Amino acid sequence: MKKDIAKAIEHLEIASARGNMYADYRLAQIYLFEADIFDMEKALEYLNRSAHAGNESAALALTRMANNQFLAVATNVLDLVGSLASIDSYRQPQDCTTMPHPRKERKKHEWEQRM
């Protein structure tokens, strides 16, 4: 399914007008991380609105941005990627039974293979 950012913004702005602090937070993320519509002023406006409504994630993002803007953006990107990664189905760990042998055993194994 293709992303329709304009439609998403339209719906989120309706929810934001109704006082939904999570819509404000998501709008801020869109304005921060969508390269085509990047707008720092709008992002800060929505983050402030969300934080004042009680969203701890928005307050934390603002605090990080105040301390170090570049680090805050990088951290928020990593948080977002982490959130998206958890959506993907869980993968079973791969078999780890082929661990390397200690040195003596490995040499013995190599010697046996040559014979």
N, C-alpha and C positions, 0 to 999 in steps of 0.2 A: 504494500500500500504506500503510495506516495504521500510525503508530508505536504500539508497545505498550511503554511505558517500564517498566512493572512486570515484564513478561516479560524485557526486556533486563537489568534490574537483577538479576533472579533468576539468569540465565545468567552474567552478569559476576561475581556474588558466588561462584558455584561455581568459576569460573576463578580468581578472586582467592584463594579458600581453597586452591587447588592451587599458589599461588605465582606466578601470572601477573601480572607488573608492569604490563603494558599494560592488563589488565582493571582493575587498581587505578586507573590513570590515567584510563581511560574512565569509571569510576564517579565519580571526582572531577569530571570535566567535566559529567556528568549532574547531580550535586548542585549544581554551580555555575550551570549555564546553563538548566536546566529550571525555569521559574518555579513550576510547581505543586508541586515537591518540593525547592525550594531548601533546602539545609542546609549552612552553612559549616563546621560542626564535622566532619561526615562527609566533606566534600570535602577538608578539611585532613588528616584521618586517612588517606584513601586516597592523597592526594598524597605525604604523608610516607612511607607504606609503599612506594609506587612509586619514589620518589627513593632511598630506602635500598636498594632492590633493584637500582639502577643505571640507572633511566630518567632520561636527561638532560633530557628535556622537562619532567618533573615537578619536577626540581631547579630548572630555570630558572623555572618557574611559581612555585615557593615563594620563590625569590630576588626575583622581581618583586613578589610580594605583600608580602614583608617591606619592600621599598623604598617601595612606594606601592600600597596595596591597590586603589584605584580604577583607576589606570593599568594595573595587572596584569590586572584583570578585563577592561578594555576591550581590552587587547592580546591576551589569550587569546580573546576573542570574535572579534577580527579574524583571528587565526590559524585559528580554527575555521571561520569564514566562507570564508577563503581555501582551506582544505582542501575544503570542500563545493563551492566554485566550480570546483575542478579536476576534480571528478567530472563536471560538465556537459560535453557534447561540445564539442570545439574549434570555434570559429566563425572563418570566414575573415574577414580584414580587409575593410572596405568600400572601394570604389573611391575613391581620393583624387585623381583627375585633374581635378577641378573646383576647383582651387586658385584663390584670388582673384588677379586680374591686378594688376601694379604700377599705380600711380595713372594714369600717362599712357596706358597701354594700356586701362585700364578706362574712362577718359573717351572715348578714341577709339571703343571698343566701344559705349558708351552713345550717342555721337553717330551712329554708323552705324545703330544700332537705331532711332533716331528718324527717319532718312531713309527 
